[in-house]
């Protein structure tokens, strides 16, 4: 399979996977509303553990992909571009660009959080592995109060502040969409099938979990089914959009196009750093329960990428 074919397969799989997980709460939450308390508590606890361990595994995949795939590739491309202009500074340019991407991701998050803070309405917070996002609605989902605060989906009740329209759910959608576009860029800018598939593996697992959390957010917000479907389609198309943009940039056969591709790839690497350490690992290990098991799942994801990297570089 050539890189273009791998990107198209990744594009299709991510689009379908995110769409399915985004719409899954429409069915799951309607079933739970008619179920008994004991069955509800048991299934919620099992679901929480499964999602937590999957997210830790995805964190390990992101960790390996970032340090064994993306950063070395950006470093190599930057070095070649600088050598082509006979400019060889003793400076870690690739690492600097990647940190700029990390700071850009943090800036986008803080901008979105500030924007959301101006909303006035009934608010609930959707906590996805400790990473809270606010929007409208009253209610409480999934976990009884005596359960661990690390549950993947928690909604806390707040008093209404007024009846005005709230921008908070749409700010949440904007923030997640920006990150998704940069993650798609990480796939679209690659010219190596192995790296495309490694990045795709991490993105597919993590983004499907995020899509499910967003779906819960929209359902509890009380949005109409048609509106939820439209939002799900829009959000699911963000990574494919990033892939297409990356492929377009990569097709520009000029020095400027190569520089732009390398810089965007470095920014995408920074986004991976953000997702790995702030969205996944930082939030998962913020709770006290099952920490050893979480470390094992992170290590398993990283080990899988390490073995895959070695095997494909030396035997394929």
Kinemage of the C-alpha trace (Angstrom):
@kinemage 1
@onewidth
@group {chain A} dominant
@subgroup {mainchain}
@vectorlist {calphas} color= white
{ca unk a 1} P 0.000 0.000 0.000
{ca unk a 2} L 1.343 3.446 -0.909
{ca unk a 3} L 1.113 6.451 1.462
{ca unk a 4} L -1.855 7.941 -0.421
{ca unk a 5} L -3.808 4.694 -0.121
{ca unk a 6} L -2.998 4.462 3.597
{ca unk a 7} L -4.195 8.044 4.098
{ca unk a 8} L -7.471 7.376 2.281
{ca unk a 9} L -8.068 4.239 4.361
{ca unk a 10} L -7.300 6.217 7.534
{ca unk a 11} L -9.600 9.039 6.412
{ca unk a 12} L -12.512 6.654 5.831
{ca unk a 13} L -11.969 4.660 9.027
{ca unk a 14} L -11.685 7.770 11.226
{ca unk a 15} L -14.761 9.349 9.652
{ca unk a 16} L -16.913 6.252 10.178
{ca unk a 17} L -15.516 5.464 13.642
{ca unk a 18} L -16.030 8.981 15.020
{ca unk a 19} L -19.507 9.232 13.507
{ca unk a 20} L -20.611 5.918 15.034
{ca unk a 21} L -19.236 6.758 18.491
{ca unk a 22} L -20.654 10.294 18.299
{ca unk a 23} L -24.162 8.942 17.691
{ca unk a 24} L -23.904 5.952 20.040
{ca unk a 25} L -25.127 7.930 23.117
{ca unk a 26} L -28.456 8.535 21.353
{ca unk a 27} L -29.178 4.824 21.711
{ca unk a 28} L -27.232 3.973 24.868
{ca unk a 29} L -28.663 6.730 27.018
{ca unk a 30} L -32.240 5.975 25.979
{ca unk a 31} L -31.708 2.365 27.068
{ca unk a 32} L -30.184 3.373 30.387
{ca unk a 33} L -33.030 5.698 31.187
{ca unk a 34} L -35.384 2.688 31.182
{ca unk a 35} L -33.043 0.319 33.081
{ca unk a 36} L -32.927 -0.450 36.807
{ca unk a 37} L -30.560 1.218 39.258
{ca unk a 38} L -28.473 -1.871 40.053
{ca unk a 39} L -28.039 -2.800 36.409
{ca unk a 40} L -27.275 0.827 35.589
{ca unk a 41} L -24.596 1.090 38.306
{ca unk a 42} L -22.931 -2.187 37.305
{ca unk a 43} L -22.812 -1.393 33.594
{ca unk a 44} L -21.566 2.161 34.280
{ca unk a 45} L -18.700 0.860 36.427
{ca unk a 46} L -17.657 -1.693 33.807
{ca unk a 47} L -17.913 0.915 31.061
{ca unk a 48} L -15.800 3.347 33.106
{ca unk a 49} L -12.960 0.859 33.553
{ca unk a 50} L -13.010 -0.131 29.892
{ca unk a 51} L -12.877 3.458 28.630
{ca unk a 52} L -10.153 4.373 31.154
{ca unk a 53} L -7.890 1.487 30.105
{ca unk a 54} L -8.502 2.100 26.404
{ca unk a 55} L -7.610 5.755 26.860
{ca unk a 56} L -4.395 4.805 28.697
{ca unk a 57} L -3.512 2.391 25.893
{ca unk a 58} L -4.144 5.192 23.366
{ca unk a 59} L -1.910 7.440 25.477
{ca unk a 60} L 0.912 4.908 25.158
{ca unk a 61} L 0.357 4.736 21.399
{ca unk a 62} L 0.486 8.554 21.204
{ca unk a 63} L 3.639 8.596 23.338
{ca unk a 64} L 5.440 6.124 21.065
{ca unk a 65} L 4.180 7.759 17.882
{ca unk a 66} L 5.276 11.206 19.044
{ca unk a 67} L 8.812 10.355 20.201
{ca unk a 68} L 9.602 7.429 17.881
{ca unk a 69} L 7.844 8.670 14.765
{ca unk a 70} L 6.752 12.298 14.491
{ca unk a 71} L 9.606 14.139 16.212
{ca unk a 72} L 12.411 12.201 14.437
{ca unk a 73} L 10.652 12.800 11.098
{ca unk a 74} L 10.296 16.543 11.742
{ca unk a 75} L 13.942 16.721 12.869
{ca unk a 76} L 15.087 14.982 9.673
{ca unk a 77} L 12.984 17.197 7.385
{ca unk a 78} L 14.118 20.385 9.113
{ca unk a 79} L 17.743 19.296 8.843
{ca unk a 80} L 17.425 18.585 5.107
{ca unk a 81} L 15.709 21.926 4.455
{ca unk a 82} L 18.371 23.875 6.351
{ca unk a 83} L 21.191 22.002 4.605
{ca unk a 84} L 19.613 22.819 1.232
{ca unk a 85} L 20.143 26.504 2.059
{ca unk a 86} L 23.627 25.918 3.531
{ca unk a 87} L 22.354 26.979 6.944
{ca unk a 88} L 23.265 24.643 9.775
{ca unk a 89} L 22.605 26.306 13.129
{ca unk a 90} L 23.500 24.389 16.246
{ca unk a 91} L 19.924 24.690 17.460
{ca unk a 92} L 17.044 22.180 17.951
{ca unk a 93} L 14.727 23.730 15.351
{ca unk a 94} L 12.365 20.746 15.130
{ca unk a 95} L 11.882 20.598 18.890
{ca unk a 96} L 11.281 24.369 19.000
{ca unk a 97} L 8.580 24.162 16.302
{ca unk a 98} L 6.930 21.225 18.104
{ca unk a 99} L 6.815 23.180 21.377
{ca unk a 100} L 5.234 26.064 19.459
{ca unk a 101} L 2.559 23.616 18.342
{ca unk a 102} L 2.071 22.542 21.958
{ca unk a 103} L 1.707 26.169 23.066
{ca unk a 104} L -0.745 26.798 20.213
{ca unk a 105} L -2.886 23.888 21.403
{ca unk a 106} L -2.865 25.234 24.960
{ca unk a 107} L -3.714 28.723 23.673
{ca unk a 108} L -6.703 27.368 21.723
{ca unk a 109} L -7.938 25.509 24.808
{ca unk a 110} L -7.622 28.586 27.037
{ca unk a 111} L -9.358 30.751 24.433
{ca unk a 112} L -12.243 28.304 24.235
{ca unk a 113} L -12.501 28.072 28.039
{ca unk a 114} L -12.564 31.878 28.284
{ca unk a 115} L -15.220 32.071 25.560
{ca unk a 116} L -17.335 29.466 27.352
{ca unk a 117} L -17.117 31.378 30.625
{ca unk a 118} L -19.285 34.151 29.140
{ca unk a 119} L -22.216 31.766 28.594
{ca unk a 120} L -25.247 32.330 30.800
{ca unk a 121} L -27.621 29.430 31.248
{ca unk a 122} L -28.134 26.151 33.012
{ca unk a 123} L -24.771 24.433 32.863
{ca unk a 124} L -23.515 20.920 33.191
{ca unk a 125} L -19.923 19.834 33.052
{ca unk a 126} L -18.947 16.847 30.985
{ca unk a 127} L -15.817 15.407 32.507
{ca unk a 128} L -13.927 13.185 30.103
{ca unk a 129} L -11.234 11.502 32.165
{ca unk a 130} L -10.989 14.484 34.469
{ca unk a 131} L -10.936 17.017 31.638
{ca unk a 132} L -14.100 19.044 32.186
{ca unk a 133} L -16.090 20.780 29.476
{ca unk a 134} L -19.127 22.905 30.267
{ca unk a 135} L -22.425 23.281 28.441
{ca unk a 136} L -26.143 23.580 29.090
{ca unk a 137} L -28.616 21.220 30.815
{ca unk a 138} L -29.686 19.992 34.202
{ca unk a 139} L -29.066 16.459 35.344
{ca unk a 140} L -26.549 13.937 36.440
{ca unk a 141} L -25.266 11.020 34.383
{ca unk a 142} L -23.737 7.643 34.853
{ca unk a 143} L -22.081 7.508 38.265
{ca unk a 144} L -23.496 7.429 41.780
{ca unk a 145} L -21.921 9.883 44.211
{ca unk a 146} L -19.937 7.251 46.099
{ca unk a 147} L -17.956 6.251 43.028
{ca unk a 148} L -14.480 7.424 42.131
{ca unk a 149} L -14.207 10.901 40.582
{ca unk a 150} L -12.113 9.432 37.789
{ca unk a 151} L -15.124 7.987 35.986
{ca unk a 152} L -14.943 8.804 32.289
{ca unk a 153} L -18.310 10.464 32.017
{ca unk a 154} L -19.662 12.586 34.851
{ca unk a 155} L -22.235 15.316 34.751
{ca unk a 156} L -22.657 17.637 37.712
{ca unk a 157} L -25.782 19.640 38.459
{ca unk a 158} L -25.680 23.412 38.499
{ca unk a 159} L -28.347 26.035 39.111
{ca unk a 160} L -29.665 28.036 36.164
{ca unk a 161} L -28.225 31.500 35.831
{ca unk a 162} L -30.732 32.703 33.293
{ca unk a 163} L -32.568 31.856 30.102
{ca unk a 164} L -30.209 33.402 27.558
{ca unk a 165} L -28.568 31.391 24.814
{ca unk a 166} L -25.305 29.701 25.792
{ca unk a 167} L -22.335 29.446 23.466
{ca unk a 168} L -20.643 26.864 25.679
{ca unk a 169} L -21.516 23.646 23.807
{ca unk a 170} L -20.471 25.247 20.536
{ca unk a 171} L -17.230 26.518 22.045
{ca unk a 172} L -16.554 22.955 23.154
{ca unk a 173} L -17.188 21.757 19.602
{ca unk a 174} L -14.856 24.448 18.219
{ca unk a 175} L -12.019 23.523 20.566
{ca unk a 176} L -12.263 19.813 19.818
{ca unk a 177} L -12.527 20.480 16.083
{ca unk a 178} L -9.329 22.574 15.990
{ca unk a 179} L -7.395 19.783 17.703
{ca unk a 180} L -8.907 17.262 15.292
{ca unk a 181} L -7.760 19.244 12.239
{ca unk a 182} L -4.164 19.304 13.518
{ca unk a 183} L -4.312 15.579 14.254
{ca unk a 184} L -5.503 15.038 10.685
{ca unk a 185} L -2.587 17.158 9.443
{ca unk a 186} L -0.228 14.739 11.197
{ca unk a 187} L -1.532 11.976 8.918
{ca unk a 188} L -1.847 13.986 5.710
{ca unk a 189} L 1.704 15.361 5.830
{ca unk a 190} L 3.429 11.967 6.088
{ca unk a 191} L 5.142 10.259 3.168
{ca unk a 192} L 5.758 6.978 5.009
{ca unk a 193} L 3.091 4.265 5.221
{ca unk a 194} L 4.355 2.973 8.574
{ca unk a 195} L 4.117 6.368 10.230
{ca unk a 196} L 0.679 6.996 8.713
{ca unk a 197} L -0.647 3.751 10.215
{ca unk a 198} L 0.949 4.380 13.634
{ca unk a 199} L -0.546 7.861 13.854
{ca unk a 200} L -3.885 6.539 12.645
{ca unk a 201} L -3.946 3.849 15.374
{ca unk a 202} L -3.512 6.372 18.187
{ca unk a 203} L -5.946 8.881 16.713
{ca unk a 204} L -8.645 6.282 16.029
{ca unk a 205} L -8.736 5.001 19.622
{ca unk a 206} L -8.535 8.385 21.329
{ca unk a 207} L -10.839 10.314 19.006
{ca unk a 208} L -13.566 7.659 19.142
{ca unk a 209} L -13.605 8.042 22.935
{ca unk a 210} L -13.720 11.834 22.607
{ca unk a 211} L -16.533 11.532 20.043
{ca unk a 212} L -18.531 9.393 22.492
{ca unk a 213} L -18.025 11.952 25.263
{ca unk a 214} L -19.145 14.769 22.948
{ca unk a 215} L -22.198 12.715 21.970
{ca unk a 216} L -23.185 12.381 25.634
{ca unk a 217} L -22.701 16.134 25.991
{ca unk a 218} L -25.051 16.886 23.101
{ca unk a 219} L -27.730 14.410 24.201
{ca unk a 220} L -27.817 15.742 27.759
{ca unk a 221} L -27.922 19.264 26.339
{ca unk a 222} L -31.359 18.351 25.007
{ca unk a 223} L -30.551 18.995 21.360
{ca unk a 224} L -32.892 17.617 18.713
{ca unk a 225} L -31.815 14.355 17.107
{ca unk a 226} L -31.390 15.996 13.693
{ca unk a 227} L -29.161 18.678 15.210
{ca unk a 228} L -27.031 16.073 16.998
{ca unk a 229} L -26.597 14.169 13.720
{ca unk a 230} L -25.520 17.367 11.910
{ca unk a 231} L -23.039 18.247 14.661
{ca unk a 232} L -21.723 14.656 14.673
{ca unk a 233} L -21.146 14.766 10.907
{ca unk a 234} L -19.393 18.151 11.207
{ca unk a 235} L -17.132 17.017 14.059
{ca unk a 236} L -16.366 13.659 12.416
{ca unk a 237} L -15.231 15.415 9.236
{ca unk a 238} L -12.554 17.520 10.987
{ca unk a 239} L -9.778 14.892 10.957
{ca unk a 240} L -10.500 13.972 7.299
{ca unk a 241} L -10.355 17.720 6.553
{ca unk a 242} L -6.941 17.892 8.208
{ca unk a 243} L -5.782 14.861 6.207
{ca unk a 244} L -6.897 16.472 2.941
{ca unk a 245} L -5.204 19.784 3.832
{ca unk a 246} L -2.005 17.925 4.721
{ca unk a 247} L -2.064 16.012 1.437
{ca unk a 248} L -2.575 19.293 -0.421
{ca unk a 249} L 0.355 20.953 1.331
{ca unk a 250} L 2.539 17.901 0.706
{ca unk a 251} L 1.743 18.046 -3.016
{ca unk a 252} L 3.260 21.543 -3.333
{ca unk a 253} L 6.593 20.767 -4.999
{ca unk a 254} L 8.592 23.818 -4.001
{ca unk a 255} L 10.956 24.847 -1.231
{ca unk a 256} L 8.237 27.008 0.333
{ca unk a 257} L 5.791 24.116 0.247
{ca unk a 258} L 8.320 21.823 1.895
{ca unk a 259} L 8.999 24.398 4.628
{ca unk a 260} L 5.266 24.843 5.228
{ca unk a 261} L 4.801 21.074 5.400
{ca unk a 262} L 7.645 20.654 7.885
{ca unk a 263} L 6.358 23.488 10.099
{ca unk a 264} L 2.793 22.156 10.066
{ca unk a 265} L 4.111 18.684 10.832
{ca unk a 266} L 6.001 20.147 13.799
{ca unk a 267} L 2.812 21.859 14.971
{ca unk a 268} L 0.994 18.534 14.641
{ca unk a 269} L 3.728 16.952 16.765
{ca unk a 270} L 3.060 19.621 19.394
{ca unk a 271} L -0.625 18.734 19.277
{ca unk a 272} L 0.336 15.119 19.961
{ca unk a 273} L 2.377 16.277 22.970
{ca unk a 274} L -0.661 18.172 24.212
{ca unk a 275} L -3.017 15.221 23.776
{ca unk a 276} L -0.535 12.750 25.293
{ca unk a 277} L 0.488 14.624 28.421
{ca unk a 278} L -2.401 16.993 29.148
{ca unk a 279} L -5.521 15.301 27.768
{ca unk a 280} L -4.690 11.646 28.366
{ca unk a 281} L -1.888 10.860 30.824
{ca unk a 282} L -2.277 13.941 33.014
{ca unk a 283} L -6.013 13.471 33.417
{ca unk a 284} L -5.971 9.696 33.861
{ca unk a 285} L -3.315 9.774 36.589
{ca unk a 286} L -5.068 12.615 38.365
{ca unk a 287} L -7.189 10.012 40.174
{ca unk a 288} L -5.943 7.507 42.741
{ca unk a 289} L -7.630 4.326 41.560
{ca unk a 290} L -6.111 1.600 39.350
{ca unk a 291} L -2.876 3.521 38.772
{ca unk a 292} L -0.705 0.417 38.330
{ca unk a 293} L -3.098 -1.010 35.747
{ca unk a 294} L -3.122 2.342 33.942
{ca unk a 295} L 0.686 2.391 33.778
{ca unk a 296} L 0.638 -1.143 32.344
{ca unk a 297} L -1.810 -0.135 29.611
{ca unk a 298} L 0.273 2.962 28.749
{ca unk a 299} L 3.404 0.801 28.637
{ca unk a 300} L 1.622 -1.762 26.448
{ca unk a 301} L 0.650 0.923 23.914
{ca unk a 302} L 4.178 2.341 23.875
{ca unk a 303} L 5.742 -1.136 23.593
{ca unk a 304} L 3.481 -1.989 20.664
{ca unk a 305} L 4.621 1.107 18.758
{ca unk a 306} L 8.275 0.434 19.692
{ca unk a 307} L 8.155 -3.116 18.342
{ca unk a 308} L 6.255 -2.013 15.255
{ca unk a 309} L 8.790 0.758 14.570
{ca unk a 310} L 11.774 -1.593 14.906
{ca unk a 311} L 10.214 -4.364 12.835
{ca unk a 312} L 9.075 -2.153 9.973
{ca unk a 313} L 12.380 -0.251 9.790
{ca unk a 314} L 14.561 -3.357 9.812
{ca unk a 315} L 12.508 -6.098 8.160
{ca unk a 316} L 10.248 -4.365 5.640
